[in-house]
Amino acid sequence: MDELTARLESLLRFYAGAGPYDQDDGAQLAQQFSKALQLLVAEFGPNAVDAALDQMPDGAWQPGLLH
């Protein structure tokens, strides 16, 4: 697994496991996720991020799933 794929998986796993939130906390969480994803796109480029997402097995980022 390359660095970008590992970082994307970690990002997705963190936010997927964040737990139930009320509307205000959910909006803040979505904003934080968006910013983190934008930073990865800025660092690696949109094509690389798309390719890394395509390489990830379905559900690999779900909390509790071990490789």
N, C-alpha and C positions, 0 to 999 in steps of 0.2 A: 504494500500500500504506500503510495507516495504521500508527500507532506500535505498537499492540497486536499486529497481525498480524506486523509486522517483528520485534518482540521475541520472540513465540512461535516464529517460524521460526528465529531465531537460537538460541534455547534448545534447540529440537528438533535443529537441525543440530549444535550443540556436543555434546550428549549422544549422538546417533547416531554421531558420528565419534570417540567417546572411545576406541575400540579394545578389544581383548580384556582382560579382567580376571579375576582369580581371584574366588572367592566373596566374600571379605571386601571387596575393592575394589569389586566390583559392588554390594554392599549399600550401601556408603558413597555410591557414585555415584547409586544410586536415591534415597537419602535427600536428597542435594543437589538432584536434579532435582525431587523432590516439594516441597521447600521453595521453590525458585525458582518453580515453578508456583503454589503457594499464594500467594506474594507477588503474582503477576500477578492471580490471582483476587481477592485482597483489594483491590488497586488499582483494577481495572476492573469487577469483578463477574463472577459465574459465567455469566450470560447473554451478556455481551460476549465472554468467552473462548470459549464454545461457538460463537458466531457467527463469531468470527475463525478458529477451527479449521475450521469449515464452508466458509469462503471460500478457504482455502488449497488450491491445486491438489494432487491426490494426488502424494505424493513430492516436493513442492517443498522440503521440509526436508532431503532426503537429502544427505549430504556429496558435494561435487563437482558438484552440479547447479547450473548457472548460469541465471539468468533473462534 
